[in-house]
Every structure is written in C-alpha cells, then in structure tokens.
C-alpha cells in the first residue's frame, strides 16, 4: 500500500523542513504500490528511486526490474522518476505495453523543452553527467543530438557545432554554482544561448542550506 511506502520514506533521516518537498519524489513509489495486485505483470524500467528499502519492498511484492524491453509482449511498464527517452515510449507502445509514467515533473519539463526547441531548429546543450539516466533520457527527447557538458573543462574544450542559437538545460540535481561557471565559459566562447535553469527547487534549496550551515561549523559531513 501507499501507506507502507510512506512509512518506509519516513525511516530516512531528513530535516523536517525538507520532508514535504522530498516526499514528492516518491510519487513514483505510489504508482507502483497502487499498481501491485491490479496489474497482472508489472515491470520497472530500471530502479525506480534512490531508496533501497522501498525498491526491495516493491520487488518482494512482484515488481520486476528490466533494463530493456526484449521479450516483453504484455504487461505494464512503470517509468522511473529519472525519465527515459522518447524511443522507449515508442517501443513500449509498439509492443502493446501499458505505461505508468512516474517521471519527475521537473524532468518531464526538460523533456518538453528540448523536444520543442529542437523542432524549432535550435541546438541543445545539456549540462550534467552524461552517464546519468536522467541526462540520457533528456537526450533521447532531442534525437540524441545534444552537446553534453559535465564540467568546466568540457565547457572550455568540447566541440560545439555552429548553430544560430542553443537552448541550454541542466540536470535537475546539478550544483547551481557549477552551472553558473559553465554558463560564463559558454558566453566567453560566444555561444548564443537561451538558458533554462532546470535545477530542481528542492535541490537548490538544500544546496543553499548546506552552504549556509557550513559557515557555522568547524567541519561538515554529508552522507549520501
């Protein structure tokens, strides 16, 4: 049940003021718990969320994790909060699979941005970890044609094809200060940009609070 998911989430150590926002990340778990017992075959495309307690509990109730759709001809596919590229939706539809979309709304917003901007003839720059499922999924909504910049060095040295204008988006969990530095480098390179700051508001708030807290203590430990 979703109540069980709520209990498992509460087992995490988080600050009270952040609880409400962080809890929204578990809407995907809610979808899964509600689907168990209703959908005869339920698959998750990759690990749903970064909470082993919840994912183990879901697995024990019958949720099966898959890394591709090979061999699947029926059932329900649950999309994790990181999101996936457009090609996976198309493949699932072609196979007749039902889709439960648990993509984080912040991530879905980025999908819509890059898809629209590419269709309008703009280049796409994604700032973030190119190996992370979220970034891979975003790139999948702009025909895998984005320039991906992971850090300042990449912003300085990576080849960026000549375009009239680029739409710039950023991984939702990226550091704001690092993003700002990368934007400065791109501006110095003369890249004509339409900037979309798509860092999750909860992430930005936690980063700011961590920075302020660090000024009040001799040493600070971040777990996770």
Helices and strands as residue ranges (DSSP letters): H 2-10, H 16-23, G 24-26, H 27-35, E 42-45, H 52-60, E 64-66, E 76-79, H 86-94, E 98-101, H 105-119, E 123-127, H 133-139, E 147-149, H 152-157, E 166-170, H 176-188, E 193-195, H 201-214
